Structures are given as structure tokens and as C-alpha cells.
């Protein structure tokens, strides 16, 4: 019985290893939503730029209110 168990386990391991993919998956195909996601990415980048600018301006105003030197 143990020979049958060992053979079964060995065959299942070899089958699993031999069927595993070796090539990387292909890049995703373009979809209908690509222009929309591109616009969303651009909008997020613009929002980040605006937020950074607002933070710099807020820091400059706060430092002027305290009488500190300009940052």
C-alpha cells in the first residue's frame, strides 16, 4: 500500500509542477474604459499639484503671521 501512496503523491506533485506556467502573463488588452481611467489619473495628478501648492501657500502665510522668516 505504501508504494501506491508514494506513487500517487509523486505523480500529483509532478503533474502540478509540469502544468505551472513559466511565461509571464501577457499585458492586459486595451478596453473601452482606458480613456476614462487615463482622465481620472490626470485629474488625480492635477489635484495633487493643487494640494501641494495650497500647502506651500498655507505654510508661507502661517510663517508670515508668526513673524518668522520666509520659508
BELKAQUI-V20504 format. One record per residue. N is the residue number from 0. PHI is phi in radians with two decimals (999 if undefined). PSI is psi in whole degrees, -180 to 180 (999 if undefined). Layout:
# BELKAQUI-V20504
N/PHI/PSI ; N/PHI/PSI
This chain:
# BELKAQUI-V20504
0/999/-36 ; 1/-1.17/-31 ; 2/-1.14/-36 ; 3/-1.19/-41 ; 4/-1.12/-46 ; 5/-1.13/-42 ; 6/-1.13/-42 ; 7/-1.12/-45 ; 8/-1.14/-44 ; 9/-1.09/-42 ; 10/-1.14/-40 ; 11/-1.18/-39 ; 12/-1.15/-46 ; 13/-1.11/-39 ; 14/-1.13/-43 ; 15/-1.12/-43 ; 16/-1.18/-40 ; 17/-1.27/-24 ; 18/-1.61/-4 ; 19/-1.28/140 ; 20/-1.25/140 ; 21/-1.84/-23 ; 22/-1.55/146 ; 23/-1.18/153 ; 24/-1.18/149 ; 25/-1.20/155 ; 26/-1.12/152 ; 27/-1.13/147 ; 28/-1.33/156 ; 29/-1.18/143 ; 30/-2.12/179 ; 31/-1.18/-26 ; 32/-1.53/-3 ; 33/-1.01/-45 ; 34/-1.08/-35 ; 35/-1.22/-42 ; 36/-1.20/-33 ; 37/-1.11/-43 ; 38/-1.13/-38 ; 39/-1.13/-40 ; 40/-1.10/-42 ; 41/-1.12/-41 ; 42/-1.12/-39 ; 43/-1.14/-40 ; 44/-1.11/-42 ; 45/-1.12/-43 ; 46/-1.10/-38 ; 47/-1.13/-41 ; 48/-1.08/-43 ; 49/-1.15/-42 ; 50/-1.10/-42 ; 51/-1.11/-43 ; 52/-1.12/-41 ; 53/-1.13/-38 ; 54/-1.15/-41 ; 55/-1.12/-43 ; 56/-1.16/-41 ; 57/-1.09/-41 ; 58/-1.14/-39 ; 59/-1.15/-42 ; 60/-1.16/-42 ; 61/-1.10/-41 ; 62/-1.19/-34 ; 63/-1.23/-36 ; 64/-1.17/-34 ; 65/-1.43/-13 ; 66/1.51/14 ; 67/-1.30/168 ; 68/-1.23/158 ; 69/-1.11/140 ; 70/-1.23/999
